[in-house]
Structure formats: C-alpha cells, structure tokens
C-alpha cells in the first residue's frame, strides 16, 4: 500500500486549517490502521512556524508514522483553461501518495492547462484541487468530489460555499470557476467558464 499525504499551508507563523488536516489524517489512519500510533500534526510542524513566507508543507505518512516532511516556498500554477475528462471508476477519497490515476487523466488535457474530472455524469475535481463555481451571487461546489479537501470543508463550514450536484450542462449557468485546495483559497485562482472545453 502506498503512503498517504497531507499538504498544508504555513504563513506568518500560522498553520492554515490545522484541525481540518488533523481530522482527515485521523480518519485515514482509523480506516487503514486503527491500531497505529496517532500522529499529531501540530507537533510534526512545530519547527516550521518560524517561517514568514508562504510555505507548502508536504507530509508523507503511513502506519509507522511520518515518513517524510518537506517545506518549500509555494509557487502557484498558471491555469487559464480546463478540459472536461470523463472517468466513472476513479476513486481518490483518501489522499494517497499514488497520484498516477489522476496524472493519467491529466494527460488527456490536450492544449488546455488542466482538467475537470466528470464521474458518473457529475463534475468533481481537477487533478489537484476541488472546484467552486460562481453564478454571480453564490459559490457552489460539487456534492461528491473525488477528495473532500480541507479548504473546501472550511469554506462550507463558514457558509461561503454550498454543495450541489453539478452536471457539465450546468456550467452555462455560471460565470467562473475557482480552483481551491489547502494552498489556494476561494477566488485565488479562477478560470472563466468560456475557457472550459467540453
């Protein structure tokens, strides 16, 4: 079995959404290794809190604990266009270090920068983020993403994002799409709906 990962934003001595990352790690451990020793992310990250610049912490772990941890300055990707790609049998509900199924789908992006994966007729995620769609008044996110991201859940809990079943045909009802993950809050990286290739 491949190990699992957590990617966490650290900036100005603050760990973003730490309770959400801890909950996801705990759920993963409980599912795969219920008898393994607990991992305390706050303790794992204590030496990273001295940094002032925006840092991406990458933690790799398994039943034996943390296998690897790295800290790098965050450089967002330039995403201007998206292609819809269908795969009904993809399963990425746990944040596995094995991203090969996602990478294989991303190879179908053609001349677009990134993909949006359709599973069983519904929009889900890009190859590396959740998505949110803006209709001019409210933000919506797919009810059944491939991975329930920490930023996505925080936005839902704050009342800034609503879950909804979204089909490709629904894209015409929206103005723009925001890619969201632990490093990218809502509206940080946006793509116009006209730049989504169906």
N, C-alpha and C positions, 0 to 999 in steps of 0.2 A: 504494500500500500504506500502511495505517495504521502509525504507530509502535508500539512496544511499551513496557510499563511495568514497573517494579518498585516495590512498596510495602514499606517497611522500617521496623521499629520501632527507635527510639532512645530510650534511657532511662538516666539516671545516667552519661552519657558512654560508654555501651556500644551498639554496633550488634548487634542480635539476629540470630543465624543468618547472618552475613555470607557465609561460604563457600557456603551453600546458594543465596543470592541470586546470588552471582557465578557459580556453576555454571549456574544457569538462564539468566542473561543470556548467558553464553558459548555455551551450546547454541543459543540463539535466534540469536545472531549467526552462528554456524557454519552454521546451516541456511539462513538467508536471505541473509547477506552474508559468505561465507567469506573474502573478501579485504579486508574493512573493518578499520580500526584497532581494536585492543582497547580496551575501556572498563574502567578499574579503579575499582570502586565504593568502595573504601576511600579512594582519592584524591578521588573526587567528593564524598564525605560528610565529609571532614576538618573542615570548618568547623562541622558540626552537632554535634560531640562535646562542645561546651561546654554543651549544654543538660542540665538536670537533670530536667525534667518529661517525661512520656511523650509522645513526638513521633512523628508519622507522616511519614516522608519519601516523597515521590512523585516518581519519576524517569521521565521520558519520553525514549526514545532511538530512534535508527534507524541506518542505515548511516553517517551523518555524525557520529555521537557523541551526547552528551547534548543534547537539545533544550530541556528544561525541568526544573527541580527546585524543589520547594516543600516547606516544613516547616510542619506545622500541629499544634496540640495535638489529641490523639486523643480523640474522643467516641464511645463505642460506641453502636450502635443498640440500641433496646429490642425484642427479639424474644421473643414469648411463644407464637406459633402458626405453624405451617407447613402449606402445602398441596402435595400431590404433583401435579406437572405433567409430562406426557409430551412428549418431543421426541426422535425417533430419529435425526435428522440434524444435531443441533447439534455443532459442532466448536470447541473452545476450548483446544486443547492447548498453545498459546503465549499468553502473557499480553498480548494485544493491547489497544491503547487503544480499539479499536472494541468496545464492550460492548453494542451495540444488539441482537444476538440474545438476550443474557441479559436485557436490560431488557424486551424484547418478551414473553419468557416470564414475567417477574415481574408484568407487567400482568394475568396470569391468577390472581393470588393471592386475588382476591375480598376477603373481610373478614379474611383472615389477614395476618400481618406479613411473611412471606417464603415462598419456595417451596423445594422439593427437586425437582430435575430427575431424571426417570426416562428413561434411554436404553436402548433395546433390552431392556426388561424389568428393568433393574438400577438401583438407586439410584446417584446420582453425587454432585452438589454442590448447594449453594444457589446463588443468583445471584451471591454474592460470597465464598463460603467453601467449604472442604472440610467434611466431616461425620465425626463419630465416634459410635458407638453403644455404650452400656454395658449389659451383661447382668447386672450385679450382681457380677461378678468380673473381667471383661476388657473392654477397649475394642477395637472393630473399626472399620475404615474401608473404604469401597468399594475394591475392587481396581482398578477402572477409572474414576477420577474424570475430570471434564472437564479439570481442570488439576491437575497434580501440585504442590501447594503446598509451600512451604519449611518451614512449621511441621509439616505432615503428615509430610514426609520425615524431619525431625528426630525426631519422636515415634516413627516406625518404627525409625529407627536406634538410638534409646535403649531399644528394647524395650517401649515404653509403648503401642504401637498395633500391631494386626495387620491385614493386608489380607485381605479376604474378599469373594466375590461375594454381594451382598445384594439381595434382591427386596423389593418392598413388603410382601408377606405376612410376611416375616421381622421386620418392625417389632414384632410382638406378642411376640417373644422378648426384647425389650429394655426397659429402664426409662426411659432418657433418651437424648437426642441432644445432642451438643456441637458447636457451630459453631467451626471452627478456621481461622485464617489467620495471616498474619505479625503481626497486631496482637492476636490472640486465642489464647492458649494453651489447652490442654485444660482443660475444666471452667470456663472463664471465662464463657461464655455458653451456657446449657443450656435445652433445651425438653423438657418431659415428653412421652412417647410419646402419651399421651391427647390432647395438643394438636396432633397431626398429622392433618390432614384428608386422607382418601384419596379 
